[in-house]
């Protein structure tokens, strides 16, 4: 999925001024308009922006040989992705020329690259960053008839192995672990919800990834592009609206009803009776009498044939006065445009050399990673349970020790209180009873009382406090990664 962040020129003028005579870099090479390279770049714009209302106006190849060699060495064996860099968000002291000549300025905070869906102001899903891709803040340079001009810098970024973080600000306070090449910022998307809100716009899948790199050699500028966005032009990626509900995108066509249906309405309408269930429905793009589309050379004329050798649609003007009217091109094999269209539709990813093997390898890798992740989660829960069991055992042991020490001190305390109570009991008898007797009796009792007091004092025990009052925690838990053994 070659999807990327896009941006545009802020304000009313490009930092390069008029488009004619732009000097991007000494080694910059304009991309020919009719080249496959031009078509590839324009297609990347359509994929990233998910709209056909953009038109590439100018493009320059800005690859710097020195930077390319440095990037090749640094990113060898790493995952590499295409990313559109926001020109309007470059620093005031940073220019396209500076980036193409010396690369990006990378500090401790690193440089952020967004991979995935991009939404221009005014396009479907704009502003719903969490689910519909990254919105472009600037509205671009205004052109006649409501069109707007935008600028992109296309880079190849070696993201390699990425360290997961929850937001970009978190990277500012973290050191990138040595075994990782970039930070990966999580962005949640919801393709199911996006499909409900597309209202005929296709495709529906949403992708938004953000990577932060801290090595300038991981980002190589490749192209600088100017394109325009025309919100009033026909949206060729829009499917017709369902004729039944008038809300959702129609995916099926019924010839008997001569109507377009979304899957839900198709199931409801054709479940009424046996006759309706027997109606033949086809995919919306295979409906009869569908428009064939314009010739790329003669926009007002319908393309009715396809050149197998040039891989180009042609029309009647191309065959009579245009590119295929004379010379070798006139001898090229032409087939009906719809035949070429259906042949392309039947070409599955498994028919592309190497695609099936790559998908099998990636599916196996995903399965292995899922298994490893499940093992890590299971071992984490097991370690958590083991820790809780140890803690519970230690808590019980601490409770028992505390109760034992408490019992010792409670016994000593009770003995001390008993001796105080005994002394008070003897003295109270002297005070309350003996003092009321006649003097001869009192003196006799007093002598006996003093002897009893001495006996009690001699028999009394003197306790020393126990040492080691209370409990403390010694040692620590140690968790080890890897298989248990």
C-alpha positions, 0 to 999 in steps of 0.5 A: 500500500503506497499511501502517504502524507500530503500537504500543500503550499500555505498562504496564497503563493508558493515559496518557489514563486511562479511554476515556470523556471522553478529551480528545485536542485541543480540535478533536478530533472523534469519528468516528461508528461507522457512518460510511465514515470509521470503516470506512476506519480499521478496514480500515487496521488490518486491512491493516497488522496482517494480521488480522481479530481487531482491532476499532476501539473509538474514533477521533478526527479530530485534524487541526489546521488550522494544521498542515494548512496548513504540511504542505500547503505543505511537502509539495506535490508530495512522495510522502506515506504513512500511518504509525501512530506508536507512542504508547507510544514517545513521549517522557516530555514528549511527549503526544498533545495536544502533538503534535496541537496543535504537531506532532512535536518534530524535532531533528537525529536526526529522527523515524522512521516505519515503513511496512509490516506490523506484528505484535502480540504473539501474532500470526503472524510476531511477532518476525521483524522482518527478514522479517515486518514491524515487531513491536510491543513492548508487549502493551497494556492487558489487558481481560477474556477475554484481549483487549488494548487498543492505541492508535495515532496515524495520521499522513500523512508527506511522505517525498518524495525519500529518501536511502538509508542502511543503518540508523537510527543512521547518520542521527545522524552524517549531514547530509541532502543539500539535494536530499532530503526524508528518509532511507530505512532499508533493511529486507530482507524475504523474501515467499517465506519468509513464504509458507512459514510463513503456514500458512493466513494470507493475505495473504502479501506483506511490506512494511517501510519506514522513513523519517526526517524532520527537518522537523516540517511533513512529518508531520501527525497525522490520527487517534487510535484505540483498538482491541482485539485478541482472540487467541481470535476467529475469524481471517477472513483465514485460509485452510483448511489443505490436506487432503493435506499438512496444512501449507500454505494451501489455494488450490484446491477439488476438488468431485469429491474434496470436498477443499481443496488447496495448489497443490503437492498439487493438482498431485501428486494430480491428476497420477495419471491421466486421470480425476484430471486432468479433475477441476474445481477452483476457487479456494478462495473460490469453493467451493460451500456456502461460508458467506456471513458475518454481517450487520454489524447482526445478528451472529448472522444470515447476510447473504443480500442486498446493498443496492446503494445503501447498499453494505451487506449485509442479512439477513432481520431488516434487511428485516423490522424493521431498517434496510431494513424501512421508508422509502426504504431499503425501496425500495432495490435488493437483490441476492443477496450472492454475486452482489455478491461475484462482481461485486466479484471481477471488478473489476480495478485496470484497471477503477478510473478512473485506476488503469491510467494510474497503473500504466503511468506507474509501470511506465515510471518503474521501467523508466527508473530500472532503465535509469539504475541499469544505466548508473550501474553500467556507468559505475562499472565502466568508471571502475574499469577505467580507474583500474586501467589508469592505476594499472597504467601509473603502477606500471610507469612508477614501476618503470622510473624506480626501476630507472633510478635504482638502476642509476645508484647501483649503477654509482657504488657498483661504481666506488667499490668497484673503486677501494678494491679496487685500492688494497688490491691494491697495498698487499697486494703491498707488505705481503706480498711487497716487505717480504720482500726485502732492505733495498736491494731493499725501499727501491728497491721502496718508492720505486717503490711510492710513485710508483705509489700517487700515480699511482693517486690522481691517476687515481682519479675522485671521484663526486658523488652524484646529486640527487633521490633516490627517487620521489614522487607528484604530482597526483591523479585526478578523477572527474566525474559525468555523461555522458562527452564 
